[in-house]
């Protein structure tokens, strides 16, 4: 039996709790309510993998390219250490990737919703099939040019707002199967309600996914702390402890496993 290749989350303390990281080509839901740093956790993975020369695709259906880049720079990420490719026209996707991709550095390719809207003139008429077809084509065409091994969809919730799923269970099954067949490690951002009553919109995504990581905000005295835990990760021995999630000096840390943080 071959050894499982793992992709770290680059969250100190969390990777150690799941045998070094997420198995390659797994599909992982990153779940949480607003303000829990779900997007930042995903970008953190792509950034650190890009530092190793890898290529990742970040598809943002919530933030614009400018907003996302401003956010991560404010967090302290040095984007000059990697190659960031902004795709602003899907018709020229392959040509622009060939022109701007850096073979000496790792790449993060960022495509936002505004670009996809240009491709789909009438969302009401197009429906979810056109949206999903565009997303699939983006990933497939990217892999034609570059060895893209990481994919972030931010977020599933935004996709549901933009699309009309007539039969969510069946359509989501085919989406997950497409990602599995694409030879990429996928991170799907999933918005949770504040009461934490469910991990995903249709409550089937968490069954289809290989992994489930939850980030939440917890009130403690007069402060609010971020917490992170691994709910499930296939092919992996995991700790079920709850960790405090902190971001300091450009790095994420999972601390105080299973304990209330001391303030």
DOTOR-135235 format. One record per atom (N, C-alpha, C): residue in one letter; x, y, z. Coordinates in steps of 0.1 Angstrom, whole numbers, plus 2048, in hexadecimal, padded with zeros to 3 digits. Each point is the difference from the previous one (the first is absolute). Layout:
// residues N
AXYZ/...
// end
This chain:
// residues 263
X8087F4800/X7F880C800/X80980C800/X7FD8097F6/X80980C7FF/X7FD80A80B/X80A808804/X7FF80A80A/X7F780C7FB/X7F8805809/X7F780B7FC/X80880D800/X7FF8077F5/X80680D7FF/X7F680A806/X805809809/X7F8809807/X80380F7FD/X7F68087FF/X80280E7FE/X7FE80780D/X80A807806/X7FE80780D/X7F580B7FF/X7FA80380B/X7F880C801/X80880C803/X80C7FD805/X80A80B805/X7FA80780B/X7F87F9808/X7FB80580D/X8087F880B/X809806806/X8097FA80A/X7F77FA80B/X8027F3802/X7F87F980A/X7F57F87FA/X7FA8057F5/X7F57F87FA/X8057F57F7/X80A8037F9/X8057F57F7/X8057F4808/X80680380C/X8057F6809/X7F47F7805/X7F4806800/X7F47F9805/X7FA7F77F5/X8058017F4/X7FB7F77F5/X80B7FA7F7/X80A7FB807/X80B7F97F9/X8078087F6/X80180D801/X8088097F8/X7F88087F6/X7F37FD7FE/X7F88087F7/X7F57F97F9/X7FA8067F6/X7F57FA7F9/X8057F77F5/X7FB7F47FE/X8047F87F5/X7FF8067F3/X80A7FE7F7/X7FF8067F3/X7F47FC7F8/X7FA8097F9/X7F47FE7F8/X7F37FE808/X80180280D/X7F4800808/X7F880D7FD/X7F37FF802/X7F780C800/X7FC80380F/X80480C804/X7FE80480E/X7F780C801/X7F57FF808/X7F880C803/X80780880B/X80180D7FE/X80580980A/X7F3808805/X7FB7FC80B/X7F3805805/X80180A80B/X7F780A800/X7FF80A80A/X7F780B7FD/X7FD80880A/X7F780C7FE/X80980B7FB/X7FA80C7FE/X80780B7FB/X80A80580B/X80C8047FB/X80B805808/X8087F5807/X7FF7F47FC/X8087F5806/X80E7FE7F9/X8028077F5/X80D7FF7F9/X8007F47F7/X7F57FB7FB/X8007F57F7/X8088027F4/X7FD80C7F9/X8078037F4/X80F801802/X80480680C/X80E802803/X8077F3802/X7F97F6806/X8067F3802/X8037F97F3/X7F78027F6/X8017FA7F3/X80C8077F9/X80080D800/X80B8087F9/X80D7FC806/X8017FE80D/X80C7FD807/X8067F37FB/X7F77F67FC/X8057F47FB/X8068027F2/X7F98077F7/X8048037F3/X80D808800/X801809809/X80C809800/X80D7F8804/X7FE7F880B/X80C7F8804/X8047F57F7/X7F67FA7F9/X8037F77F5/X8078067F4/X7FC80D7FD/X8068077F5/X80F803804/X80280380D/X80E802804/X8097F37FC/X7FA7F57FF/X8077F37FD/X8007FE7F1/X7FA80A7F8/X8007FE7F2/X7F37FA7FA/X7F67FE808/X7F37FA7FC/X7F780B7FA/X7F67FB7F8/X7F68097FA/X7F37FD806/X7F980B804/X7F27FF805/X7F78097F9/X7F37FC7FF/X7F68097FA/X7F680480B/X7FE80D801/X7F780680A/X7F48067F9/X7F57FA801/X7F48057F9/X7F780780B/X7FF80D7FF/X7F980880A/X7F28047FB/X7F67FC806/X7F28047FC/X7FB80A80A/X808804809/X7FC80A80A/X80880D800/X80D7FF800/X80980C800/X8058027F2/X80280D7FC/X8078037F4/X80F7FD801/X8078007F5/X80E7FE800/X80780A809/X7FC80D7FE/X80780B807/X7FD7FF80F/X7F47FD804/X7FD7FE80E/X8077F5806/X8017F57F9/X8077F4806/X80F803802/X8068067F5/X80F803801/X80380A80B/X7F780A801/X80280A80B/X7FF7F980E/X7F67F7801/X7FF7F980D/X80C7F8804/X8057F87F7/X80B7F7803/X80D808802/X80280B7F9/X80B809802/X80080780E/X7F4804804/X7FE80680D/X8037F580B/X7FE7F47FD/X8037F580A/X80F7FE801/X8088057F6/X80E7FE800/X8067F77F6/X7F87FA7F7/X8057F77F6/X8088087F6/X80C7FC7FD/X8098067F7/X7FE7FA7F2/X7F88067F8/X7FC7FA7F3/X80C8017F6/X80A807803/X80B8017F7/X8087F3800/X7FE7F780A/X8077F4801/X7FA7F57F7/X7F48037FB/X7F97F67F7/X7FC8087F4/X7FA7F97F6/X7FA8067F4/X7F1800801/X7FA80C800/X7F1801801/X7FC8047F2/X7F77F77FA/X7FA8037F3/X7F2803801/X7FC80C7FC/X7F2804800/X7FA7FE7F2/X7F67F8800/X7F97FD7F3/X7F4809800/X80080A7F6/X7F58097FF/X7F77FE7F4/X8047F67F8/X7F87FD7F4/X8027F17FD/X7F57F9801/X8017F17FE/X8037FC7F2/X7FC8087F6/X8037FD7F2/X80E7FF7FD/X808807808/X80F8007FE/X8077F880B/X7F97F7807/X8057F980C/X80D7F97FD/X8007F77F6/X80C7F87FC/X80B8097FC/X7FE80A7F8/X80A8097FB/X80680880B/X7F8805809/X80580880B/X8087F780A/X7FC7F4802/X8077F7809/X80E7FD7FA/X8007FE7F3/X80D7FD7FA/X80980C800/X7FA80C800/X80880C7FF/X80580480E/X7F77FE80B/X80380580D/X8057F680A/X7FE7F37FD/X8047F6809/X810800802/X8047FE80C/X80E801803/X8057F2803/X8087FA7F8/X8057F3802/X80A7FF80B/X80680B804/X80A80080A/X7FA80280E/X7F4805801/X7F980280D/X7F37F8800/X7FA7FE80B/X7F37FB801/X7F680A7FC/X7F47FC7FC/X7F68097FB/X7F37FE808/X7F980C802/X7F3800804/X7F88077F6/X7F67F97FA/X7F88067F5/X7F3804807/X7FC80D7FF/X7F4805806/X7F68047F6/X7F47FA801/X7F58047F7/X7F4803809/X7F980C7FD/X7F5804809/X7F37FF7F8/X7F5802807/X7F37FF7FB/X7FD8097F4/X80680C801/X7FE80A7F6/X8047FB7F2/X80B7F8800/X8057FB7F3/X7F67F57FB/X7FB7F8809/X7F77F67FB/X7F38067FC/X7FC80B806/X7F38077FC/X8018057F1/X80D8047FC/X8028047F2/X7FD7F47F7/X8047F4804/X7FF7F47F8/X7F17FC7FF/X7F980280B/X7F27FC800/X7F780D800/X7FB8037F4/X7F980D7FF/X7F4801808/X7F87F6800/X7F3800807/X7FF7F580A/X80380280D/X8017F680A/X7F27F9802/X7F68087FF/X7F27FB802/X7FD7F57F6/X8048037F4/X7FD7F67F5/X80A7F5800/X80D803803/X80A7F6800/X7FF7F580A/X7FC80580D/X7FE7F680A/X80D7FA805/X7FF7F5808/X80C7FA806/X8087F97F7/X7FB7FA7F5/X8087F87F7/X80B8097F9/X7FC80C7FC/X80A8087FA/X80B80480A/X7FC80480C/X80980380A/X80A7F5803/X7FB7F4802/X8087F4802/X8097FD7F4/X7FB8017F4/X8087FD7F5/X80B80A7FE/X7FE80D803/X80B809800/X80A7FD80A/X7FC7FD80C/X80A7FC80B/X8087F47FC/X7F97F67FB/X8077F47FB/X80A8037F5/X7FC8087F7/X8098047F5/X80C808804/X7FE80980A/X80B807806/X80B7F7805/X7FB7F6808/X80A7F7806/X8077F77F6/X7F87FB7F6/X8067F77F6/X80A8077F7/X7FC80D7FC/X8098077F7/X80D805808/X7FE80380D/X80C803808/X80A7F5800/X7FA7F4802/X8097F4801/X8067FC7F3/X7FB8057F5/X8067FE7F3/X80D8087FF/X80180B807/X80C8097FF/X80A7FE80B/X7FA7FE80C/X8097FF80C/X7FC7F4808/X80A7FA808/X7FD7F5809/X7F980480C/X7F38057FE/X7F880580B/X7FC7F4809/X80380180D/X7FE7F5809/X7F780480B/X7FC80D801/X7F780480B/X7F58097FB/X7F47FE806/X7F58087FB/X7F880580C/X7FC80D801/X7F880580A/X7F38067FA/X7F57FC805/X7F38067FC/X7FB80880B/X7FF80D7FF/X7FC80980B/X7F48097FB/X7F47FB803/X7FC7F5808/X7F57F87FA/X7FD7F5806/X7F47F87FC/X7F3808802/X80080880B/X7F4807803/X7FD80B7F5/X80B8067FB/X7FE80A7F5/X7FC7F97F3/X8057F47FE/X7FC7F97F4/X7F17FC800/X7FB7FD80C/X7F27FC801/X7F780C7FE/X80580C804/X7F880C7FE/X7FF8037F1/X80B7FE7F9/X8018037F2/X7F97F57F7/X7FF7F4805/X7FB7F57F8/X7F27FC805/X7FA7F77F8/X7F47FA804/X8017F17FF/X8027FA80C/X8017F1800/X7F37FA801/X7FC7F97F5/X7F37F9800/X8007F4808/X80B7F8800/X8027F4808/X80D801807/X80280780B/X80D803806/X8087F3803/X7FA7F5805/X8077F4803/X8077FA7F4/X7F98007F5/X8067FA7F4/X80A8097FA/X7FD80D7FF/X8098097F9/X80C802808/X7FF80080E/X80C802808/X8097F37FF/X7FA7F57FF/X8077F37FE/X8098017F4/X7FB8057F4/X8088017F4/X80A80A801/X7FE80B808/X80A80A802/X80C7FB807/X7FD7F880B/X80A7FA808/X8087F67F8/X7F97F87F8/X8067F67F8/X80A8067F5/X7FB80C7FB/X8098077F6/X80D804807/X7FF80680C/X80C804807/X8097F4803/X7FA7F5804/X8097F4803/X8077FB7F3/X7F98027F5/X8067FB7F3/X80B80A7FB/X80080C806/X80880B7FA/X80F800805/X8037F6809/X80D7FF806/X80580D807/X7F7806808/X80380C808/X7FC7FD80E/X807807809/X7FB80180E/X7F780C802/X7F47FD803/X7F680B800/X7FC80480E/X7FD80E801/X7FC80680D/X7F38087FC/X7F57FC806/X7F38067FD/X7FC80880D/X7FE80D7FE/X7FC80880C/X7F17FF801/X7FC7FC80D/X7F27FE802/X7FB80980C/X7F68087FD/X7FB80A80A/X7F77F880A/X80280180D/X7F87FA80A/X7F780A807/X7F47FD804/X7F8809808/X80680380D/X7FD80B806/X80680480D/X7FE7F680B/X7F57F9800/X7FD7F780A/X8077F27FE/X8077FF7F5/X8087F47FD/X7F77F37FE/X7F48027FC/X7F67F57FF/X8037F77F4/X8088047F6/X8047F87F5/X80D8057FA/X8077F77F9/X80D8037FA/X7FE8067F2/X7F57FD7FA/X7FF8047F2/X7F18037FC/X7FE8067F5/X7F38047FC/X7F67F47FF/X8047F67F9/X7F77F57FD/X8027F4809/X80A801809/X8037F5809/X8037F37FA/X8058017F3/X8057F47FA/X80F8027FC/X80480C7FF/X80E8037FD/X80A7FA80A/X7FD80080D/X8097FB80A/X8017F07FF/X7F67FA7FA/X8017F17FD/X8087FD7F4/X7FF8097F6/X8077FE7F3/X80F803802/X80380A808/X80E804802/X8087F6807/X80D8007FE/X80A7F7806/X80480680E/X80080D801/X80480680D/X7F780C803/X7FF80280D/X7F880B805/X80780780C/X80380D7FE/X80780880A/X7F780C803/X7FE80280D/X7F680A804/X80880B808/X7FD80C7FC/X80580C807/X7F5808806/X80080380D/X7F5807806/X80580B809/X7F6809803/X80380B80A/X7F97FC80D/X80780180B/X7FB7FC80D/X80280B80A/X7F5804807/X80180A80A/X8067FA80D/X80A807805/X8067FC80D/X80280D808/X7F880180B/X80080C808/X7FC80B7F7/X80880B7FF/X7FD80B7F8/X8088007F3/X8057F57FC/X8087FE7F4/X7FA7F67F7/X8038007F3/X7FC7F67F7/X80D7FA7FA/X8007F3801/X80C7F87FB/X7FC7F87F4/X8097FE7F7/X7FE7F77F4/X8047F2805/X7F97F67FC/X8037F2802/X7FF7F87F4/X8087F67FF/X8017F77F4/X8007F2805/X7F97F77F8/X8017F2803/X7FE7F87F3/X8057F4801/X7FF7F67F5/X7F47F7803/X7F68027F8/X7F47F7802/X8027F27FA/X8058007F4/X8047F37FA/X80B8027F5/X8077F67FE/X80A8007F6/X8037F17FC/X7FB7FD7F4/X8027F27FC/X80E7FC7FE/X8037F3803/X80E7FB7FE/X80980680A/X7FB80580B/X809808809/X7FC7FD80F/X80A7FE808/X7FD80080F/X80180F805/X7F5804805/X7FF80E804/X7FD80280F/X80380B805/X7FC80480E/X7F38087FF/X7F77FD809/X7F3807800/X80080C80A/X80C803804/X80180C809/X7FC80D7F9/X7FB809808/X7FD80E7FB/X80C809803/X8058077F6/X80C808802/X7FC80F7FE/X807808807/X7FF80F7FE/X8088037F3/X7FA8087F8/X8078047F3/X80580E801/X80D8017FE/X80680E801/X8088027F3/X80180C7FC/X8098047F5/X80A80B805/X80C7FC801/X80B809805/X80C8007F7/X80580C7FC/X80C8017F8/X8007F77F4/X7F48017F9/X7FF7F97F3/X7FE7F1801/X7FD7FB80C/X7FE7F1801/X7F37FD808/X7F97F67FC/X7F57FB808/X8057F680B/X7FA80080B/X8037F780B/X7F37FA806/X8007F3802/X7F57FA807/X8067FC80E/X7FA80680B/X8057FF80D/X7F67FB80A/X8057FB80B/X7F87FC80B/X7F67F57FD/X8057F67FA/X7F77F57FC/X7F77FB80B/X7F38017FE/X7F67FB809/X7FE80880D/X80680C800/X7FF80880C/X7FB80E7FD/X7FA80780A/X7FC80E7FF/X80D808800/X8028097F7/X80C808800/X80180A80C/X80B802805/X80280980B/X80280E7FB/X7F8809805/X80080E7FC/X80780980A/
// end
